[in-house]
Amino acid sequence: MYIYLLEILKYQQNLKNLVIAIDGPAASGKSTTSKLVAKDLGLLYVDTGAMYRAMTLKVLQSKIYIESEEEISHLAQNTNIRLEQNEDQVKVFLDNKDVSKAIRSQAVTKAVSAVSSIKKVREVMVREQRRMGERGGIVLDGRDIGTIVFPDADLKIFMIADVKERARRRQKDLEIEGENVDIERLVEEIIERDRKDSKRNISPLCKADDAIILDTSNLRITDQVEFIVKKAKEIIAKR
Ligand code: DC
């Protein structure tokens, strides 16, 4: 009995220290999956894309030219972005204002790759992401989590999916938000965003050598979640 209790405590301690990095291209299902994985394991979830989106919204609202690296760098150092996790929702606050919906607009989606390629913006965001994850017990999704933010993460997943399928998923999300966008246009936008995110000089989107590829083209969300949760539990069991 005593040993059994110790085992449970050890398991919980290991779970609390766990860092799970989930990277991948646009609309590959990272955030939906990560949120559910975090919920299942009782970990904190951080949507790092939402942070770059909030920063981009601020740039657009401030009417600064997207090419103006110096001004955007200055702005990034004077911006407060906060993520709040409720039961099933993650709310995003930009300078204390709830922008959870506004950051999903087409205007932000179009400009976000340019803003997130700026060195100072990345420095500010990565510093904050590392601070949130320093004690572990966290699932982060993004483009550079397994390569740059937490290169020593316990579990790294690289999610991919067929571009048509990704466009369909994005179209559904936009419909829920009341925006109707043509599927072909979304395919083009996703390809273009992936191209920019992969080709940038600083922390480009790429798979970490030790990341597991998870192709979600034909998977249900529950299967994706189950796969990652199982891997996480295997890691803890081995400790
Ligand atoms: O995951 P998402 O589509 O919400 O991300 C929006 C953009 O933010 C994405 O096109 C690139 C950028 N991003 C990044 O550069 N690094 C991250 N860790 C997460 C997102």
Residues whose N, C-alpha, C, O or C-beta is under 5 A from the ligand:
A	BS01	DC	A26 T48 G49 A50 Y52 V112 S113 S116 D141 G142 R143 D144 R193 D197
